[in-house]
Amino acid sequence: MKLKIDEIIVKVKIVDEGKLKAIISLEFGDFLVKGFRIRSSEFTDTRGDKLWLMPPSYQGGFKWHPIFFVPDKELWAKLENKIMSEYKNKSQEHYKKKYGIEGDISI
């Protein structure tokens, strides 16, 4: 099954608890994948943000193992960009509402 990035619906829940910034769900066709997390990072990503997108995973021993994996790095980069773009939009809405701000804000 070939997925088109444009057909994936990204749902964002802003959390902002410590390093955890948001929890993400992806909906495509009849499938819903929950458990993506956006966390703050000490390293700058390719977009210039200090954020890290973690796919759903489980801990086995001392390692974390991804449950959702995209072997095609280009496809993963497109999906990551879509998720981060949706996160930025939702976080701006969240903070505007929370603090009563009008206009654009920088996050």
C-alpha positions in Angstrom: 0.0 0.0 0.0 1.4 3.3 -1.0 0.6 6.3 1.2 0.4 9.8 0.0 1.5 12.4 2.6 -1.3 14.7 1.6 -3.9 12.0 2.6 -2.5 11.6 6.1 -4.4 13.5 8.8 -2.3 14.8 11.7 -3.9 15.3 15.1 -2.0 17.3 17.7 -2.6 17.4 21.4 -0.5 20.1 23.0 0.8 18.9 26.4 3.8 21.1 27.3 4.9 19.2 30.4 8.7 19.4 30.9 10.4 18.2 27.7 7.2 16.7 26.3 5.5 19.3 24.1 2.8 17.4 22.2 1.3 14.0 21.5 0.5 13.2 17.9 -1.8 10.8 16.1 -1.8 10.0 12.4 -4.9 8.9 10.6 -4.7 7.4 7.1 -7.5 5.4 5.5 -8.9 3.0 8.1 -5.8 3.2 10.3 -5.1 5.4 13.3 -1.5 5.4 14.8 -1.2 7.0 18.2 1.8 7.7 20.3 4.1 10.0 18.3 5.7 12.5 20.7 7.3 15.9 20.2 10.0 16.6 22.8 12.4 19.4 23.3 16.0 18.7 22.4 19.4 20.2 23.1 20.2 19.7 19.4 18.9 21.8 16.5 17.0 19.9 13.8 17.0 20.6 10.0 14.3 23.3 10.4 16.3 25.2 13.0 14.1 24.1 15.9 15.2 22.4 19.1 12.5 19.7 18.8 12.6 16.0 18.4 9.8 13.8 16.9 9.7 10.4 18.4 7.6 7.6 16.8 5.6 5.3 19.0 8.0 2.8 20.7 8.4 0.4 23.6 11.3 -0.2 26.0 13.0 -3.6 25.8 15.8 -3.8 28.4 17.9 -0.7 28.0 16.8 0.1 24.4 13.8 1.7 22.9 12.3 -0.1 19.9 10.1 1.8 17.4 6.7 0.4 16.7 6.2 2.7 13.7 9.1 2.7 11.2 9.5 4.3 7.8 12.5 2.7 6.0 12.4 5.3 3.2 14.3 8.3 4.7 12.8 10.8 2.1 9.3 9.7 3.0 10.0 10.0 6.7 11.4 13.5 6.2 8.2 14.5 4.4 6.0 13.0 7.1 8.1 14.7 9.8 7.8 18.1 8.1 4.0 17.7 7.8 3.8 16.7 11.5 6.0 19.6 12.7 4.2 22.1 10.5 0.8 21.0 12.1 2.4 21.1 15.5 3.6 24.7 15.0 0.1 25.8 13.8 -1.7 24.1 16.8 0.9 25.3 19.3 0.4 28.9 18.1 -3.4 28.5 18.4 -2.9 27.0 21.9 -0.7 29.8 23.3 -2.7 32.6 21.6 -5.8 31.2 23.4 -4.0 30.5 26.7 -2.5 34.0 27.0 -5.0 36.1 24.9 -2.5 37.1 22.3 -3.5 38.4 18.8 -1.3 38.1 15.7 1.7 35.7 15.1 3.8 34.5 17.9 7.3 32.8 17.8 7.6 29.4 19.4 
